[in-house]
Amino acid sequence: MINILSAWTLLGFIAVNILFLDRVKCLVNWNGNDWAMSCDFRGNDLSDVRTSSELCGGKCAQTQGCTHFTWTSYNGGTCWMKSGTVSKSDAFSTNDPTMVCGVRNGGQQDVVNWNGNNWATSCDFRGNDLSNVRISSELCGGKCAQTQGCTHFTWTSYNGGTCWMKSGTVSKSDAFSTSDSAMICGVLGDVNTGWVRVWEDNFDGNGGVDLNKWDFDVGGSGWGNNEQQYYTYNRWENARCELFPGSTNGRLIVEARRENMANSQYTSARLRSKATWVYGRLQIRAKLPDGRGLWPALWMLPEKQTYSNTYWPDNGEIDLMEQVGYDPLSIVSTVHTQAYNHMKGNQPTNSITVKDAVSNFKIYTLDWNVNKIEMFVGDDANPFANSILVWNKQGDWTQWPFDKPFFVLINIAVGGSW
């Protein structure tokens, strides 16, 4: 019997313990910033772009979904944009002193804050550019509304101010946040009506008005109409915000008071918006006072003296609503120009009776475009229930100076020549 045995030759013996080593996590020195040197984040790559290290954070801010980033010297300088929720503690130290890593908003996905509006700041929409025009930011939404096919827009400070009009189906959730606080993006609130809200003030809270939005005309010189009041500056007794009882909704109170100040027997307030507009829709919801001698008004004046050597009436005036205390249910709308004004007694004007003007809030609307001004009064159910005045474009600037920016005024005068 032959036994064939397997012969084993022991050539050597090596005991191997396989040890998987992770990188030792040294502390990353953030120095109170959202970026640091010699650090990196693992995985979650979203996209990359060749750029300098100092621009990497900005690229991340402009890239939808980017919450953190790493910059390396690879390929002459590459920014690796990353997605997902992270914190600074997820970064690890490297031995490359040129590497940069950073987070945005603590690594959380930025959310565009619409605040109930159809426009927001520090945001953008990707692609779908339709056209662009140099224009101020407050006019960008209106320009989109006037442009066929435009459904949303972005305004940037590029080239002194550029409105980028965009087309296609879009929602607010398609907007992404940017680090540029000057940028504005918006959607048309109703594509069928073509209007987008570009400015508002609901006067929420208790206290003074928002001085970022409003200024005050001050003085007691009669204001060209033999008025008796002295207009004060940001005095809460004359102009203040108040919440409705039991509500978080606010209102502006403009109050004329019988008291002596600066050789006047009455005080009041005249607010002037810091923003200006040319063309658009202005809506003011207001409840009017009831008192003989009072003269409240919602109106507009031009930002600059463009025509002739005389500011008024040559550069225009739009009176959306005027009411005088001896006839408190009569609502008057008027325009003034060089050719047509109350000094000549030929101003375009009209009045209607609104039976609940002093007992309920009404909505006063101005529609203003390149060819026509029309003013309405109505209520929440139908703001356009009553057309008060229509003034069509005609002639030259002496009859139609309404092609320049105007600001809004809200005031109560006492006495005066009516």
C-alpha positions as CSV (number, residue, x, y, z in Angstrom):
1,M,0.0,0.0,0.0
2,I,1.4,3.1,-1.0
3,N,0.4,6.0,1.1
4,I,0.8,9.1,-0.8
5,L,1.1,11.8,1.8
6,S,0.8,15.5,1.2
7,A,4.1,17.1,2.0
8,W,3.9,20.4,3.7
9,T,7.0,22.6,3.7
10,L,6.9,25.4,6.2
11,L,8.7,28.2,4.5
12,G,7.8,30.8,7.0
13,F,5.1,32.0,9.3
14,I,3.7,35.5,9.3
15,A,1.0,36.5,11.7
16,V,-1.0,39.3,10.2
17,N,-3.5,41.4,12.0
18,I,-5.4,43.6,9.6
19,L,-6.2,47.0,11.1
20,F,-8.2,49.5,9.3
21,L,-7.2,53.0,10.3
22,D,-9.4,56.1,9.9
23,R,-7.8,59.5,9.7
24,V,-7.0,60.9,13.1
25,K,-9.5,63.8,13.6
26,C,-7.5,66.8,14.7
27,L,-9.4,69.9,15.7
28,V,-10.2,72.3,12.9
29,N,-9.5,75.9,13.9
30,W,-12.6,77.9,12.7
31,N,-11.6,81.2,14.5
32,G,-15.2,82.2,14.7
33,N,-15.7,82.0,10.9
34,D,-17.7,79.7,8.7
35,W,-14.5,78.7,6.9
36,A,-11.1,77.3,7.9
37,M,-7.7,76.2,6.5
38,S,-6.2,72.7,6.2
39,C,-9.6,70.9,6.4
40,D,-12.0,68.9,4.4
41,F,-15.5,67.3,4.5
42,R,-16.0,63.6,3.4
43,G,-18.2,62.8,0.5
44,N,-21.6,64.4,-0.5
45,D,-20.0,66.0,-3.6
46,L,-22.6,68.0,-5.5
47,S,-20.5,69.6,-8.3
48,D,-17.1,71.2,-8.8
49,V,-15.7,74.2,-10.6
50,R,-12.3,75.6,-11.3
51,T,-12.0,78.8,-9.3
52,S,-9.8,80.6,-6.8
53,S,-10.1,79.7,-3.1
54,E,-11.6,83.1,-2.1
55,L,-14.5,82.6,-4.5
56,C,-15.3,79.1,-3.5
57,G,-17.8,80.0,-0.7
58,G,-19.6,82.4,-3.1
59,K,-19.9,79.7,-5.7
60,C,-21.4,77.4,-3.1
61,A,-23.9,80.2,-2.2
62,Q,-24.9,80.5,-5.9
63,T,-25.3,76.7,-6.4
64,Q,-28.7,75.2,-5.5
65,G,-28.4,72.6,-2.8
66,C,-24.9,73.5,-1.7
67,T,-24.5,73.6,2.1
68,H,-20.7,73.2,2.5
69,F,-17.6,73.1,0.4
70,T,-13.9,72.3,0.1
71,W,-11.3,74.0,-2.0
72,T,-8.1,72.3,-3.2
73,S,-5.2,73.2,-5.4
74,Y,-6.2,70.3,-7.8
75,N,-6.1,71.3,-11.5
76,G,-5.0,74.9,-10.7
77,G,-7.7,75.4,-8.1
78,T,-11.0,73.5,-7.7
79,C,-14.0,74.2,-5.5
80,W,-15.8,71.0,-4.5
81,M,-19.4,71.9,-3.6
82,K,-21.2,69.5,-1.3
83,S,-24.8,68.9,-0.2
84,G,-26.6,67.6,2.9
85,T,-26.9,68.7,6.5
86,V,-23.5,69.0,8.2
87,S,-21.9,70.9,11.0
88,K,-18.4,72.3,11.6
89,S,-17.7,69.3,13.8
90,D,-17.9,67.0,10.7
91,A,-14.9,68.6,9.1
92,F,-11.5,66.9,9.6
93,S,-8.0,68.3,9.6
94,T,-5.6,67.7,6.8
95,N,-1.8,68.3,6.4
96,D,-2.4,70.5,3.3
97,P,-2.1,74.1,4.4
98,T,-3.6,75.3,1.1
99,M,-7.0,73.5,1.5
100,V,-10.0,75.5,2.6
101,C,-13.3,74.1,3.8
102,G,-16.5,75.9,4.9
103,V,-20.2,75.7,5.7
104,R,-23.1,77.9,4.9
105,N,-25.7,78.8,7.6
106,G,-24.3,76.2,9.9
107,G,-24.5,73.6,7.1
108,Q,-28.3,73.8,6.8
109,Q,-30.0,74.1,3.4
110,D,-30.8,77.8,2.8
111,V,-34.5,78.7,2.6
112,V,-35.7,81.7,0.6
113,N,-37.8,83.8,3.0
114,W,-40.9,84.9,1.0
115,N,-42.7,86.5,4.0
116,G,-46.1,85.9,2.3
117,N,-45.1,87.9,-0.7
118,N,-44.4,87.0,-4.4
119,W,-40.9,88.4,-4.1
120,A,-37.9,87.9,-1.8
121,T,-34.4,89.2,-1.3
122,S,-31.1,87.3,-1.6
123,C,-32.4,84.7,-4.1
124,D,-32.3,83.7,-7.7
125,F,-33.9,81.3,-10.3
126,R,-31.7,79.1,-12.5
127,G,-31.8,79.6,-16.3
128,N,-34.9,80.2,-18.5
129,D,-33.7,83.8,-19.3
130,L,-36.1,85.5,-21.6
131,S,-34.7,89.0,-21.8
132,N,-33.0,91.7,-19.6
133,V,-33.2,95.4,-19.2
134,R,-31.4,98.0,-17.1
135,I,-33.9,99.2,-14.5
136,S,-34.2,99.8,-10.7
137,S,-35.1,96.9,-8.5
138,E,-38.6,98.1,-7.5
139,L,-39.6,98.2,-11.2
140,C,-38.4,94.7,-12.1
141,G,-41.6,92.9,-11.2
142,G,-43.7,95.4,-13.1
143,K,-41.4,95.1,-16.2
144,C,-41.8,91.3,-16.1
145,A,-45.6,91.8,-15.9
146,Q,-45.4,94.0,-19.0
147,T,-43.2,91.5,-21.0
148,Q,-45.0,88.7,-22.9
149,G,-44.0,85.3,-21.7
150,C,-42.4,86.4,-18.5
151,T,-43.4,84.4,-15.5
152,H,-40.6,85.1,-13.0
153,F,-37.6,87.4,-12.6
154,T,-34.4,88.1,-10.9
155,W,-32.9,91.6,-10.3
156,T,-29.1,92.1,-9.7
157,S,-26.9,95.1,-9.3
158,Y,-25.0,94.1,-12.5
159,N,-24.4,97.1,-14.9
160,G,-26.0,99.5,-12.5
161,G,-29.1,97.4,-12.0
162,T,-30.4,94.7,-14.4
163,C,-33.8,92.9,-14.4
164,W,-33.5,89.4,-15.8
165,M,-36.9,88.3,-17.0
166,K,-37.5,84.5,-17.2
167,S,-40.1,82.2,-18.8
168,G,-41.6,78.8,-18.1
169,T,-43.6,77.2,-15.3
170,V,-42.0,77.9,-12.0
171,S,-42.9,78.0,-8.3
172,K,-41.3,79.7,-5.3
173,S,-39.7,76.4,-4.3
174,D,-37.5,76.6,-7.4
175,A,-35.8,79.7,-6.1
176,F,-32.4,79.3,-4.3
177,S,-30.8,81.5,-1.7
178,T,-27.7,83.6,-2.5
179,S,-25.3,85.5,-0.4
180,D,-26.0,88.8,-2.3
181,S,-28.4,90.8,-0.1
182,A,-29.1,93.2,-3.0
183,M,-30.5,90.5,-5.3
184,I,-34.3,90.1,-5.6
185,C,-36.3,87.3,-7.2
186,G,-40.0,87.0,-7.7
187,V,-42.9,85.2,-9.4
188,L,-45.9,86.7,-11.0
189,G,-48.7,86.3,-8.4
190,D,-51.2,85.5,-11.1
191,V,-50.0,85.1,-14.6
192,N,-53.5,85.8,-15.9
193,T,-53.7,89.2,-14.3
194,G,-50.0,90.0,-14.8
195,W,-49.4,91.6,-11.4
196,V,-46.6,90.9,-8.9
197,R,-46.3,92.5,-5.5
198,V,-43.1,94.5,-5.3
199,W,-43.6,96.5,-2.1
200,E,-45.9,96.6,0.9
201,D,-46.3,97.8,4.4
202,N,-49.0,96.2,6.7
203,F,-47.9,98.3,9.7
204,D,-47.8,95.3,12.0
205,G,-46.7,95.8,15.5
206,N,-47.1,98.6,18.1
207,G,-45.0,101.8,17.9
208,G,-43.4,103.9,15.3
209,V,-43.5,103.4,11.5
210,D,-40.7,101.7,9.6
211,L,-38.2,104.5,8.9
212,N,-36.6,102.3,6.2
213,K,-39.8,102.7,4.3
214,W,-41.2,106.1,5.3
215,D,-40.0,109.6,5.9
216,F,-42.0,112.6,7.2
217,D,-42.7,116.1,5.8
218,V,-42.3,118.5,8.7
219,G,-43.6,122.1,9.2
220,G,-46.6,124.4,9.5
221,S,-46.3,126.9,6.7
222,G,-49.8,126.3,5.3
223,W,-48.5,124.0,2.6
224,G,-49.9,126.2,-0.2
225,N,-53.5,125.6,0.9
226,N,-53.8,127.8,4.1
227,E,-53.7,124.6,6.2
228,Q,-53.7,125.1,10.0
229,Q,-51.7,122.1,11.2
230,Y,-48.1,121.6,12.0
231,Y,-46.7,118.3,10.6
232,T,-44.4,116.5,13.1
233,Y,-41.5,114.1,12.6
234,N,-42.1,110.5,13.7
235,R,-44.2,111.6,16.7
236,W,-46.2,108.6,17.9
237,E,-49.1,110.9,19.0
238,N,-49.6,111.8,15.3
239,A,-48.4,108.6,13.4
240,R,-48.0,105.2,14.9
241,C,-48.6,101.5,14.2
242,E,-51.2,99.6,16.3
243,L,-52.3,96.0,16.3
244,F,-56.0,95.4,15.9
245,P,-57.3,94.2,19.3
246,G,-56.8,90.5,19.7
247,S,-55.0,90.2,16.4
248,T,-51.4,90.1,15.0
249,N,-52.5,92.3,12.1
250,G,-51.5,95.9,12.2
251,R,-52.7,99.3,11.0
252,L,-51.3,102.8,10.7
253,I,-53.0,105.5,12.8
254,V,-52.6,109.1,11.5
255,E,-54.0,111.4,14.1
256,A,-54.7,115.2,13.9
257,R,-54.7,116.8,17.4
258,R,-55.8,120.1,18.8
259,E,-52.7,121.3,20.5
260,N,-50.3,124.2,20.1
261,M,-47.0,123.7,18.4
262,A,-44.7,126.1,16.4
263,N,-47.4,128.8,16.1
264,S,-50.0,126.2,15.0
265,Q,-53.1,125.2,16.9
266,Y,-53.1,121.6,15.5
267,T,-50.6,118.9,14.9
268,S,-50.7,116.0,12.4
269,A,-48.5,113.8,10.3
270,R,-47.6,113.6,6.6
271,L,-45.8,110.4,5.6
272,R,-43.8,110.1,2.4
273,S,-42.6,106.7,1.0
274,K,-38.9,106.4,0.4
275,A,-39.6,104.0,-2.5
276,T,-40.8,105.5,-5.8
277,W,-42.5,103.9,-8.8
278,V,-43.5,104.6,-12.4
279,Y,-46.5,102.6,-13.5
280,G,-48.1,99.8,-11.6
281,R,-51.0,99.2,-9.2
282,L,-51.2,100.9,-5.8
283,Q,-53.8,99.7,-3.3
284,I,-54.4,101.3,0.1
285,R,-56.9,99.9,2.6
286,A,-58.1,102.8,4.7
287,K,-60.9,103.9,7.1
288,L,-61.4,107.6,7.0
289,P,-62.0,110.1,9.8
290,D,-65.3,111.9,10.4
291,G,-64.8,115.5,11.6
292,R,-65.5,118.9,10.1
293,G,-62.3,120.7,9.2
294,L,-60.3,117.5,8.5
295,W,-58.8,116.8,5.1
296,P,-57.2,113.4,4.7
297,A,-55.5,112.3,1.5
298,L,-53.8,109.4,-0.2
299,W,-51.8,110.7,-3.1
300,M,-48.6,110.8,-5.1
301,L,-46.0,113.4,-6.1
302,P,-43.0,113.2,-8.5
303,E,-39.6,112.2,-7.1
304,K,-37.8,114.9,-9.2
305,Q,-38.4,118.1,-11.0
306,T,-38.0,116.9,-14.6
307,Y,-40.2,119.3,-16.6
308,S,-39.8,123.1,-16.7
309,N,-38.5,125.3,-13.8
310,T,-41.5,124.7,-11.6
311,Y,-42.0,121.5,-9.5
312,W,-45.8,121.8,-9.1
313,P,-48.0,121.5,-11.0
314,D,-45.7,121.1,-14.0
315,N,-44.4,117.7,-12.9
316,G,-47.8,116.3,-11.9
317,E,-49.8,115.1,-8.9
318,I,-52.1,112.1,-8.5
319,D,-54.8,112.3,-5.8
320,L,-56.1,108.7,-5.3
321,M,-58.4,109.8,-2.5
322,E,-59.3,113.1,-0.9
323,Q,-62.1,113.7,1.6
324,V,-63.2,116.9,3.4
325,G,-64.8,116.8,6.8
326,Y,-67.9,118.8,5.9
327,D,-68.9,116.1,3.3
328,P,-67.3,112.9,4.7
329,L,-69.0,110.4,2.5
330,S,-67.8,112.0,-0.8
331,I,-64.6,110.5,-2.1
332,V,-62.7,112.6,-4.6
333,S,-60.0,111.6,-7.1
334,T,-58.0,114.1,-9.2
335,V,-54.9,114.6,-11.3
336,H,-53.0,117.9,-11.7
337,T,-50.7,118.9,-14.6
338,Q,-49.3,122.2,-15.9
339,A,-52.2,122.4,-18.4
340,Y,-54.9,121.2,-16.0
341,N,-54.8,122.0,-12.3
342,H,-56.9,123.5,-9.5
343,M,-55.2,126.9,-9.8
344,K,-56.8,127.1,-13.2
345,G,-60.0,125.4,-12.0
346,N,-59.9,122.9,-14.9
347,Q,-58.3,119.9,-13.1
348,P,-59.6,116.4,-14.2
349,T,-61.5,115.3,-11.1
350,N,-64.5,113.3,-10.0
351,S,-66.3,112.3,-6.8
352,I,-68.6,109.4,-5.7
353,T,-70.5,108.8,-2.6
354,V,-69.3,105.9,-0.4
355,K,-71.8,105.5,2.4
356,D,-69.5,103.5,4.7
357,A,-66.3,105.4,4.1
358,V,-66.0,106.5,7.7
359,S,-67.4,103.3,9.3
360,N,-65.6,100.6,7.4
361,F,-62.2,100.0,5.8
362,K,-62.3,100.5,2.0
363,I,-59.7,99.7,-0.7
364,Y,-58.5,102.6,-2.8
365,T,-56.8,101.5,-6.0
366,L,-54.7,103.3,-8.6
367,D,-54.0,101.6,-11.9
368,W,-51.3,103.5,-13.8
369,N,-49.7,102.5,-17.1
370,V,-48.1,104.3,-20.1
371,N,-51.5,105.2,-21.5
372,K,-53.9,105.7,-18.7
373,I,-54.5,106.5,-15.0
374,E,-57.6,105.0,-13.4
375,M,-58.7,105.2,-9.7
376,F,-61.2,102.9,-7.9
377,V,-62.8,102.4,-4.5
378,G,-64.2,99.1,-3.3
379,D,-63.9,96.6,-0.5
380,D,-62.1,93.3,0.1
381,A,-64.7,91.3,-1.9
382,N,-64.4,93.7,-4.9
383,P,-61.7,96.4,-4.8
384,F,-62.8,97.7,-8.2
385,A,-66.5,98.1,-7.5
386,N,-66.5,101.8,-8.3
387,S,-64.3,103.6,-10.9
388,I,-63.9,107.2,-9.8
389,L,-61.7,108.8,-12.4
390,V,-60.1,107.9,-15.7
391,W,-57.4,110.1,-17.3
392,N,-56.0,109.0,-20.6
393,K,-52.6,110.0,-21.9
394,Q,-52.8,113.0,-24.3
395,G,-50.6,115.7,-25.6
396,D,-47.1,116.5,-24.3
397,W,-45.7,116.7,-20.8
398,T,-47.9,119.7,-20.0
399,Q,-50.9,117.3,-20.0
400,W,-49.2,114.0,-19.2
401,P,-46.1,114.3,-17.0
402,F,-46.8,110.8,-15.6
403,D,-43.9,109.0,-17.0
404,K,-41.4,109.5,-14.1
405,P,-41.1,107.9,-10.6
406,F,-43.6,109.1,-8.0
407,F,-43.7,108.5,-4.2
408,V,-46.8,107.9,-2.0
409,L,-48.1,110.4,0.6
410,I,-50.5,109.8,3.5
411,N,-51.6,112.7,5.6
412,I,-54.4,114.5,7.4
413,A,-54.6,118.3,7.0
414,V,-56.7,120.6,9.2
415,G,-58.6,123.4,7.5
416,G,-57.3,124.8,4.3
417,S,-58.7,126.1,1.0
418,W,-60.8,123.5,-0.8
